[in-house]
Amino acid sequence: YRVCGNCRKVPRQEKRVQVSPPLTRGPSAFIPENEVMQANGLDERTNLLVEEYSTSGRLDNITQVMSIHTQYLESFLRSQFYMLRMDGPLPLPYRHYIAIMAAARHQCSYLINMHVDEFLKTGGIAEWLNGLEYIPQRLKNLNEINKLLAHRPWLITKEHIQKLVKTGENNWSLPELVHAVVLLAHYHALASFVFGSGINPERDPDTSNGLRLIAVNNFCVCDLANDNNIENASLTSSNFGIADSLSELEALMERMKRLQEDKEDEEASQEEMATRFEKEKKESLLVISGGICAFPVQFSFDDEIVSTDVSRYIEDPGFGYKDFARRGEDHLPTFRAQDYTWENHGFSLVNRLYSDIGHLLDEKFRMVYNLTYNTMATHEDVDTTTLRRALFNYVHCMYGIRYDDYDYGEVNQLLERSLKVYIKTVTCYPERTTKRMYDSYWRQFKHSEKVHVNLLLMEARMQAELLYALRAITRHLT
């Protein structure tokens, strides 16, 4: 199904039939409006943060959903504001155009519309919005690293960096390139959050009769390309009863407890740990977005309909995620996290070339990784460390990043198949995320806990992209 936010129709492609879904309200099509409102309605801190750090100057839908976790929201808004508005190597219009280019890789109309608006407000040249052929060659030169970062960051080499910094009059300085890479990674990851959380198009605060799409340059959002806004019981109903999902919850908590106890008793050898990583990496091949059990078979990226308004910002639209681990390959290249870590390598490099952003990103990564309320669904006083680590490390595993000191056997024990399908979709093909996928996992958990999952996936993805890009920059420098 494909939803057009403009005409509110859902074209059935195989029969060319259109169905009108009901108009959903609130910031998210996945989360009931009252639950988001209860979480942030009385929070003055959120309003102060928006006044200080929001580039749009208002409480947009992303911020409303994120404000369920106010501590994290502050780190997010501060770092995003710094990237877009504070002193930095790139001029303001460039920053917003790069955001548009990044969001377009995932057909994320929500972010494209937002930054088309901001691009013009900061003095951007309107002609550039006609497409990539109208922009300066310097910006065009970012196309290659944009698509690699978005879909297959492990392919980025020092040669890609050299090509950008040694192109004569259109060259990029290293500080400019680091700023651009941070923006690209940020908006690829934010597109994952937008689709994973079912963020709705913005309402016009000046009207009360429905949605206003930010229609600068006649932009349409027909390319939302999923069933985010379909409230159809036959699509979202579960085959599992409450008793089944309760037993799932109890089983998950029991596995967490057992893992903790086993860790205290004995530790696996380094050889066994390496074997478990390779096994998990290869098994991730079997987790196909939309291809497990009840989910319909999805189109490949190049088969999907990309609206002309989005395609104008994309070079090579058929280029998409391919599994890091290929079937039939015995020697799969692995990024050993200990050889190039964020803490020991990436942080210092990014901070040296683009001052202070390293501190802001580091705070954001730590905040989401350590965020906990010691609860799980209706249970209190629960240590969720192992679960948070499994979510974060599974994303990095799909990107070929291995932590020597982590037992990847934990991933299989803690992450059920429907959750793995959701993680892989949100991380690798976010534009395919559906409400059914969101509803299918952790059925007894609160929406706030699922939002936390999306925040973890977003930050794990951003960090993975940065690690590959910054490693290539380091190799260029040495």
Disulfide bonds with the S-S distance in Angstrom:
none
